[in-house]
Amino acid sequence: MEKPLDHQIAEHGFATIPAVLTAAECDALADWVACALAAASAGTRSLLQQDWCRTLASRLRQHPVLAPVLLEPGLVAVQCTYFEKSPARNWLVPLHQDLSIPVAHRIADPNLSPWSEKEGTLFVQPPVALLQQLIAVRLHIDACTADDGPLRVIPGSHTLGKLDAQAAAALRQTQPERVCTVERGGAMLMRPLLLHASSKSTGTSQRRVLHFVFGPAKLSLGLAWQVAV
Protein backbone atom coordinates (compact mmCIF):
# COMPACT_ATOMS: atom_id res chain seq x y z
CA MET A 1 0.00 0.00 0.00
CA GLU A 2 1.32 3.44 -0.96
CA LYS A 3 2.19 5.72 1.96
CA PRO A 4 0.17 8.92 2.52
CA LEU A 5 1.42 11.94 0.62
CA ASP A 6 2.81 13.72 3.67
CA HIS A 7 4.71 10.57 4.70
CA GLN A 8 6.24 10.25 1.22
CA ILE A 9 7.41 13.86 1.33
CA ALA A 10 8.79 13.51 4.86
CA GLU A 11 10.77 10.39 3.93
CA HIS A 12 11.87 11.08 0.36
CA GLY A 13 11.51 14.85 0.01
CA PHE A 14 9.18 14.58 -2.97
CA ALA A 15 6.09 12.87 -4.40
CA THR A 16 4.21 12.89 -7.70
CA ILE A 17 0.45 13.19 -8.14
CA PRO A 18 -1.48 12.44 -11.35
CA ALA A 19 -4.42 14.35 -12.80
CA VAL A 20 -4.38 17.56 -10.78
CA LEU A 21 -5.61 19.32 -13.94
CA THR A 22 -7.64 18.05 -16.90
CA ALA A 23 -6.39 18.29 -20.48
CA ALA A 24 -8.78 21.19 -21.11
CA GLU A 25 -7.47 23.00 -18.03
CA CYS A 26 -3.91 22.48 -19.25
CA ASP A 27 -4.83 24.04 -22.60
CA ALA A 28 -6.40 27.04 -20.88
CA LEU A 29 -3.43 27.38 -18.56
CA ALA A 30 -1.02 27.35 -21.52
CA ASP A 31 -2.99 30.24 -23.05
CA TRP A 32 -2.82 32.25 -19.81
CA VAL A 33 0.93 31.70 -19.56
CA ALA A 34 1.48 32.72 -23.19
CA CYS A 35 -0.41 35.97 -22.58
CA ALA A 36 1.51 36.65 -19.36
CA LEU A 37 4.95 36.38 -20.90
CA ALA A 38 5.86 39.82 -22.17
CA ALA A 39 8.77 38.53 -24.27
CA ALA A 40 10.16 35.24 -25.49
CA SER A 41 11.75 33.67 -22.44
CA ALA A 42 12.45 30.26 -20.97
CA GLY A 43 11.02 31.41 -17.66
CA THR A 44 9.84 34.09 -15.26
CA ARG A 45 9.64 34.21 -11.47
CA SER A 46 6.82 36.71 -11.07
CA LEU A 47 3.64 35.01 -12.31
CA LEU A 48 2.01 35.16 -8.87
CA GLN A 49 1.28 38.82 -9.58
CA GLN A 50 -1.25 37.65 -12.21
CA ASP A 51 -4.87 37.19 -11.05
CA TRP A 52 -5.26 33.85 -12.84
CA CYS A 53 -2.12 32.53 -11.14
CA ARG A 54 -3.30 33.63 -7.70
CA THR A 55 -6.61 31.86 -8.34
CA LEU A 56 -4.75 28.71 -9.39
CA ALA A 57 -2.62 28.82 -6.22
CA SER A 58 -5.78 28.96 -4.12
CA ARG A 59 -7.22 26.03 -6.08
CA LEU A 60 -4.11 23.97 -5.39
CA ARG A 61 -4.46 24.55 -1.65
CA GLN A 62 -8.07 23.33 -1.84
CA HIS A 63 -7.28 20.25 -3.94
CA PRO A 64 -8.41 17.14 -2.01
CA VAL A 65 -5.04 15.41 -2.38
CA LEU A 66 -2.89 18.49 -1.80
CA ALA A 67 -4.89 20.05 1.03
CA PRO A 68 -3.36 17.92 3.83
CA VAL A 69 0.08 19.17 2.78
CA LEU A 70 -0.76 22.79 1.87
CA LEU A 71 -3.99 23.83 3.59
CA GLU A 72 -3.86 22.14 6.98
CA PRO A 73 -0.44 23.61 7.89
CA GLY A 74 -1.78 27.03 6.79
CA LEU A 75 0.76 27.60 4.02
CA VAL A 76 0.46 30.46 1.53
CA ALA A 77 1.71 30.71 -2.04
CA VAL A 78 4.73 33.04 -2.18
CA GLN A 79 6.14 32.52 -5.68
CA CYS A 80 5.31 31.01 -9.06
CA THR A 81 8.04 30.47 -11.62
CA TYR A 82 7.48 29.38 -15.22
CA PHE A 83 9.94 26.97 -16.81
CA GLU A 84 9.89 25.82 -20.42
CA LYS A 85 12.07 23.32 -22.23
CA SER A 86 11.63 22.80 -25.95
CA PRO A 87 13.82 22.35 -29.04
CA ALA A 88 14.12 26.14 -29.22
CA ARG A 89 14.60 26.71 -25.47
CA ASN A 90 16.74 23.88 -24.20
CA TRP A 91 18.81 24.06 -21.05
CA LEU A 92 20.14 22.04 -18.15
CA VAL A 93 20.44 22.62 -14.41
CA PRO A 94 23.32 21.23 -12.32
CA LEU A 95 22.73 19.52 -8.98
CA HIS A 96 21.58 22.07 -6.41
CA GLN A 97 19.16 23.03 -3.65
CA ASP A 98 16.70 25.94 -3.81
CA LEU A 99 17.95 28.23 -1.05
CA SER A 100 16.55 31.73 -1.76
CA ILE A 101 13.12 33.18 -1.00
CA PRO A 102 11.40 36.36 -2.32
CA VAL A 103 10.95 38.99 0.41
CA ALA A 104 9.57 42.51 0.66
CA HIS A 105 12.40 44.30 2.46
CA ARG A 106 16.09 43.95 3.27
CA ILE A 107 16.77 43.12 6.93
CA ALA A 108 20.14 43.61 8.62
CA ASP A 109 20.68 40.23 10.27
CA PRO A 110 23.75 37.94 10.11
CA ASN A 111 21.44 34.95 9.63
CA LEU A 112 20.22 36.38 6.31
CA SER A 113 22.76 36.10 3.51
CA PRO A 114 23.44 36.46 0.64
CA TRP A 115 20.98 38.95 -0.84
CA SER A 116 20.18 39.32 -4.54
CA GLU A 117 17.65 40.95 -6.86
CA LYS A 118 15.92 39.19 -9.77
CA GLU A 119 13.19 40.68 -11.99
CA GLY A 120 12.83 43.54 -9.50
CA THR A 121 12.24 41.21 -6.54
CA LEU A 122 14.52 40.96 -3.52
CA PHE A 123 15.76 37.46 -2.62
CA VAL A 124 17.67 36.16 0.39
CA GLN A 125 18.87 32.85 1.77
CA PRO A 126 17.16 32.36 5.16
CA PRO A 127 18.11 29.88 7.91
CA VAL A 128 17.58 26.17 7.29
CA ALA A 129 14.71 26.09 9.80
CA LEU A 130 12.64 28.25 7.47
CA LEU A 131 13.65 26.42 4.29
CA GLN A 132 12.48 23.16 5.90
CA GLN A 133 8.95 24.58 6.15
CA LEU A 134 8.68 25.36 2.43
CA ILE A 135 7.23 23.07 -0.20
CA ALA A 136 7.13 23.45 -3.96
CA VAL A 137 4.34 22.26 -6.24
CA ARG A 138 5.48 21.77 -9.83
CA LEU A 139 2.38 21.74 -12.03
CA HIS A 140 3.01 20.20 -15.44
CA ILE A 141 1.19 21.76 -18.38
CA ASP A 142 2.76 19.10 -20.64
CA ALA A 143 3.76 15.51 -20.05
CA CYS A 144 7.35 15.19 -18.89
CA THR A 145 8.89 11.94 -20.06
CA ALA A 146 12.46 10.71 -19.71
CA ASP A 147 13.23 12.54 -23.00
CA ASP A 148 11.92 15.91 -21.82
CA GLY A 149 14.58 16.88 -19.27
CA PRO A 150 12.76 15.75 -16.09
CA LEU A 151 14.06 16.50 -12.63
CA ARG A 152 16.54 14.01 -11.20
CA VAL A 153 16.54 14.00 -7.40
CA ILE A 154 18.46 12.35 -4.57
CA PRO A 155 15.77 10.96 -2.25
CA GLY A 156 16.17 11.91 1.40
CA SER A 157 18.74 14.63 0.77
CA HIS A 158 16.28 17.27 2.06
CA THR A 159 17.02 16.10 5.62
CA LEU A 160 20.73 17.04 5.44
CA GLY A 161 20.47 20.82 5.65
CA LYS A 162 22.39 23.12 3.31
CA LEU A 163 25.01 21.22 1.32
CA ASP A 164 28.00 22.77 -0.42
CA ALA A 165 29.01 21.65 -3.90
CA GLN A 166 31.57 19.16 -2.60
CA ALA A 167 29.13 17.50 -0.19
CA ALA A 168 26.42 17.35 -2.88
CA ALA A 169 28.81 15.74 -5.37
CA ALA A 170 29.95 13.19 -2.78
CA LEU A 171 26.36 12.28 -1.95
CA ARG A 172 25.60 11.80 -5.63
CA GLN A 173 28.35 9.16 -5.79
CA THR A 174 26.79 7.09 -3.00
CA GLN A 175 23.03 7.69 -3.36
CA PRO A 176 21.14 6.72 -6.53
CA GLU A 177 19.19 9.42 -8.33
CA ARG A 178 15.48 9.13 -9.05
CA VAL A 179 14.13 10.39 -12.38
CA CYS A 180 10.81 12.18 -11.85
CA THR A 181 8.58 11.84 -14.90
CA VAL A 182 5.13 13.43 -14.62
CA GLU A 183 2.07 13.08 -16.82
CA ARG A 184 0.27 16.04 -18.34
CA GLY A 185 -1.80 17.79 -15.70
CA GLY A 186 0.08 16.04 -12.92
CA ALA A 187 2.16 17.61 -10.20
CA MET A 188 5.38 16.96 -8.37
CA LEU A 189 5.73 18.13 -4.77
CA MET A 190 9.21 18.66 -3.37
CA ARG A 191 11.08 20.20 -0.47
CA PRO A 192 13.41 22.97 -1.72
CA LEU A 193 16.35 21.45 0.19
CA LEU A 194 16.04 18.27 -1.91
CA LEU A 195 19.07 17.95 -4.18
CA HIS A 196 17.85 18.10 -7.76
CA ALA A 197 19.14 18.57 -11.30
CA SER A 198 17.87 18.25 -14.84
CA SER A 199 19.37 17.52 -18.25
CA LYS A 200 18.55 19.10 -21.58
CA SER A 201 15.55 17.74 -23.40
CA THR A 202 16.35 15.16 -26.04
CA GLY A 203 12.87 15.01 -27.52
CA THR A 204 10.89 17.32 -29.77
CA SER A 205 8.11 18.21 -27.34
CA GLN A 206 7.60 21.07 -24.89
CA ARG A 207 8.04 20.72 -21.14
CA ARG A 208 6.19 23.60 -19.53
CA VAL A 209 6.00 23.76 -15.74
CA LEU A 210 4.55 26.17 -13.20
CA HIS A 211 6.70 25.92 -10.07
CA PHE A 212 4.75 27.22 -7.04
CA VAL A 213 6.43 27.75 -3.68
CA PHE A 214 4.34 27.62 -0.51
CA GLY A 215 5.52 28.73 2.92
CA PRO A 216 4.31 29.82 6.36
CA ALA A 217 2.20 32.98 6.40
CA LYS A 218 4.37 34.64 9.04
CA LEU A 219 8.16 34.77 8.91
CA SER A 220 10.76 35.25 11.63
CA LEU A 221 13.69 37.70 11.80
CA GLY A 222 11.47 40.59 10.67
CA LEU A 223 11.07 39.17 7.17
CA ALA A 224 7.90 39.50 5.09
CA TRP A 225 6.96 37.84 1.82
CA GLN A 226 7.01 39.98 -1.28
CA VAL A 227 3.69 38.33 -2.31
CA ALA A 228 1.50 35.95 -0.30
CA VAL A 229 -1.72 34.34 -1.52
Secondary structure by P-SEA (a helix, b strand, c coil): ccccaaaaaaacccccccccccaaaaaaaaaaaaaaccccccccccccccaaaaaaaaaaaaccccccccccccccccbbbbbbbccccccccccccccbbbbcccccccccccccccccbbbbbccaaaaaabbbbbbbccccccccccccccccccccccccaaaaaaaaacbbbbbbbbcccbbbbbbcccccccccccccccbbbbbbbbbbccccccccccccc
